[in-house]
Amino acid sequence: MGKKKEKEKKNKKKNADASLKKQKNKKSSKQQQATLKSCSQKINAQKDDILKSNAPNAPEKSRKQSITDTAKCNSPEAAMQMLPVFQALSDENRLKIMNLLSVHERTTPELLELVDVVQSTMSHHLKILTEAGLISCRKQGKRSCYSIRPDTFAQIETYFACRISSAADTEEL
């Protein structure tokens, strides 16, 4: 009888743990959606600003400067420079990590708790994201704290803004 009760207790605990994990994932998903919506709104606002600056009634000097800048960012070198960033973002788990870090700085154990991977895989993903310049790491005692590097995202925004601007210029011709 005693073993049966212990087994029932273990099963209840497993079910409670699973339920708690589902609740955390739901909260995390809602936070990620809110963050993505906010980022999308910022990018759309920047895109609108760029399109306005390239409008036909914009001053000729700013339009010429914009076309020169567009030629630079449309170069193969610019695309090759962004390649490691896009490769780093091409993995689902690394995107999850980026979404979690977009909320606030996190330690490796926190990330391990929220992303369903083993420690060695997490280290691999964090290394790729760090080498791509997407995140930075600082030591806090024995732990490593990871956070997003805004300067890299500014480069990504510039890269795409240039592409959008170039497409708008092409449509005008």
C-alpha positions in Angstrom: 0.0 0.0 0.0 2.8 2.5 0.9 4.5 2.1 -2.5 1.2 2.7 -4.3 0.7 6.0 -2.5 4.2 7.1 -3.2 3.7 6.4 -6.8 0.5 8.4 -6.9 2.3 11.3 -5.2 5.1 11.2 -7.8 2.5 11.2 -10.6 0.6 14.2 -9.1 3.9 16.1 -8.7 4.9 15.3 -12.4 1.4 16.5 -13.5 1.7 19.7 -11.4 5.2 20.4 -12.8 4.0 19.9 -16.4 1.1 22.2 -15.8 3.4 24.9 -14.4 5.7 24.6 -17.4 2.7 25.0 -19.8 1.7 28.2 -17.9 5.2 29.6 -18.1 5.3 28.8 -21.9 1.9 30.6 -22.4 3.2 33.7 -20.5 6.5 33.6 -22.5 4.6 33.3 -25.8 2.4 36.3 -24.9 5.5 38.3 -24.0 7.1 37.3 -27.3 4.1 38.3 -29.3 3.9 41.6 -27.6 7.6 42.2 -28.2 7.3 41.2 -31.9 4.3 43.5 -32.3 6.2 46.4 -30.7 9.3 45.8 -33.0 7.0 45.5 -36.0 5.4 48.9 -35.2 8.8 50.5 -34.8 10.1 49.1 -38.1 6.9 50.2 -39.9 7.3 53.7 -38.5 10.9 53.8 -39.7 9.9 52.5 -43.1 7.3 55.2 -43.4 9.9 57.8 -42.5 12.3 56.5 -45.2 9.6 56.4 -47.8 8.6 60.0 -46.9 12.2 61.1 -47.3 12.3 59.5 -50.7 9.0 60.9 -51.9 9.0 62.7 -55.3 8.5 66.1 -53.6 11.5 65.5 -51.2 14.5 67.9 -51.8 16.7 66.7 -54.7 19.8 66.7 -52.6 18.4 64.3 -50.0 17.1 62.0 -52.7 20.5 61.9 -54.4 22.2 61.1 -51.1 19.7 58.4 -50.4 20.3 56.8 -53.8 24.1 56.8 -53.1 23.6 55.3 -49.7 21.2 52.7 -51.3 23.9 51.7 -53.8 26.3 51.0 -50.9 23.9 48.9 -48.9 22.7 47.0 -51.9 26.3 45.9 -52.6 27.3 42.3 -52.3 29.7 43.2 -49.5 26.8 44.6 -47.4 24.9 41.3 -47.9 27.9 39.2 -47.1 28.5 41.3 -43.9 25.0 40.5 -42.8 25.2 36.8 -43.6 26.5 35.5 -40.2 23.6 37.5 -38.5 21.0 35.9 -40.7 22.5 32.4 -40.4 22.5 32.8 -36.6 18.8 33.8 -36.7 17.9 30.8 -39.0 17.5 28.4 -36.1 14.2 28.1 -34.1 15.9 27.6 -30.8 18.2 30.7 -31.3 15.1 32.7 -32.2 13.5 31.6 -29.0 16.6 32.7 -27.1 16.5 36.0 -28.8 12.9 36.5 -27.9 13.6 35.7 -24.3 16.5 38.1 -24.2 14.5 40.9 -25.8 12.5 41.1 -22.6 15.5 41.4 -20.3 19.0 40.0 -19.6 19.1 36.3 -18.6 21.6 33.8 -17.3 22.3 30.4 -18.9 20.3 28.5 -16.2 17.3 30.8 -16.8 17.5 30.2 -20.6 17.9 26.4 -20.0 14.7 26.4 -18.0 12.7 28.2 -20.7 14.2 26.6 -23.8 13.9 22.8 -24.1 17.6 22.0 -24.9 20.5 20.4 -23.0 23.3 22.5 -21.6 25.8 21.7 -24.3 23.3 22.7 -27.1 22.5 25.9 -25.2 26.2 26.8 -25.0 26.5 26.1 -28.8 23.5 28.4 -29.6 24.8 31.2 -27.3 28.2 31.0 -28.9 26.8 31.4 -32.4 24.6 34.3 -31.3 27.6 36.0 -29.6 29.9 35.4 -32.6 27.3 36.9 -34.9 27.2 40.0 -32.7 23.6 39.6 -31.8 24.1 39.2 -28.0 26.7 40.1 -25.5 27.9 38.2 -22.4 29.1 39.5 -19.1 30.3 37.5 -16.1 28.5 37.8 -12.8 30.4 35.7 -10.4 30.3 32.2 -11.8 27.4 32.9 -14.1 27.2 34.4 -17.5 24.5 37.0 -18.2 23.4 37.4 -21.8 21.7 40.4 -23.3 20.8 41.7 -26.8 23.2 44.1 -28.5 21.0 46.9 -29.9 23.8 48.1 -32.3 23.5 45.0 -34.3 19.8 45.4 -34.6 20.3 48.9 -35.7 22.5 47.5 -38.5 19.8 45.0 -39.5 17.2 47.8 -39.6 19.4 49.9 -41.7 20.1 47.0 -44.0 16.3 46.4 -44.6 15.5 50.1 -44.6 17.9 50.5 -47.5 16.3 47.6 -49.3 12.9 49.1 -48.9 14.2 52.5 -50.0 15.8 50.9 -53.0 12.5 49.2 -54.0 10.6 52.5 -53.6 13.2 54.2 -55.9 12.8 51.5 -58.5 9.0 51.8 -58.5 9.3 55.6 -59.0 11.4 55.1 -62.2 
